[in-house]
Amino acid sequence: MGQRGCVMALLFLIAAGCQVGCGPTIRTFTISPQILCEGESAVIRWDASGDTEVTVTPESPPASPATCAARGREASAYTLVARRGGKEVERELEVLQLHDGGAEPIAFGTNAVEAQAVVASGEKNQELWSNRVSVATVAACAGREIQVKHANRLATLPASGEPSSAFDGTALAGPWELRSPMSAAEQNNPRVRPTELEVLATFRCQKGTP
């Protein structure tokens, strides 16, 4: 009896010490899916210790020219906060609500000059956009002719901004390469060359099961 009582007392002391000295923890925090199609909902799951709270903060849309502005999407930051003993930890995830007929700018800083053309390349976040969002049309921005390479396809978009269906059905996510011919002034003066190339992609969103 004496030995058992000692063990129980030790367990009590360990538990009491944790209540006083152990900080909050967030082991997992997931939202599925992070891309929401029209009329779709998501499931939020977490495993954390301490008092928990989830807050939602709308994010401002990215700055874009009026002719190539994002539309049909709202971004929100979901933040999980765990508190205990006067301490707190947090973790944040971004969720995009998409609407039918939406459009997303694809813009990258110019990083090369090749054969009298400026080149810009980069990648749309695959983890965020996923393969549920596909391209419908793509149009050039800023009144420049832009050659686009994406998903093993190649197309030249006119400076007029006329949309092209050359990338119809490809995933919005993944690597893109944009290149635009330089004018005589741009060839002669690097300071007037564009620092960014941009196209506007309209998209479709395929509903799924979280």
Residue, then its C-alpha position, 0 to 999 in steps of 0.5 A: m500500500g505504501q509503495r502504491g501511494c508513493v507512485m500515485a503521489l508522484l503522478f500527481l506532482i508530474a501532472a501539477g507541474c505540467q499545468v503550471g510550467c508546460g506551454p501551449t503546443i500546436r501539433t497539427f492544423t489543417i484545412s481541407p480543401q484550402i481552395l473552395c469552389e463556388g458553394e463549397s465548404a471546408v473542414i478544419r482540424w487541429d491537435a493542440s494543447g491549451d485553450t484554443e481559438v480560431t480567427v478569420t481575417p480577410e486579406s486584401p487583393p493583390a495590387s494589379p493594373a485595372t485591366c489585369a486585376a484578380r476577380g472572383r476570389e477572396a483570400s482569408a487567413y485562418t489563425l489557430v491560437a493556443r494559450r496556456g500559462g500566460k503563453e501563446v503559440e499560433r499557426e496560420l493557413e490561407v484559404l481562397q474562395l473562388h467564384d465562377g468566371g474568376a481570373e488570376p494574374i500570373a506575374f513574375g519579375t524579369n530575370a533574363v534577356e534572351a534574343q532581344a526579349v525580356v524573360a520572366s519565369g516562376e511558379k504558381n504555388q502548387e500546394l495552395w492552388s492544387n490541380r482542382v483549378s484549371v485555366a480557361t483563357v490567358a491574355a497579355c497585360a500592359g499592352r505587350e506581346i507575350q510568349v507564354k510557355h506552360a504545361n508543355r504548351l507554347a503560345t504568343l499572346p497579342a499586345s491587344g489583350e485578346p484572350s487565348s484558349a491555348f492553355d485551356g484545361t491545364a492546371l493554373a499551378g506550376p511553372w510558367e515562363l513569360r517572354s516579351p520582345m523589347s522595343a528599340a529603346e528598351q534594347n538600347n537602355p536597360r533602365v526602361r526595360p520592364t521589371e515584370l511581365e504579367v498575363l491574366a488567366t481566367f479559371r475553372c474550379q472543380k469541386g471535390t470532397p474534403 
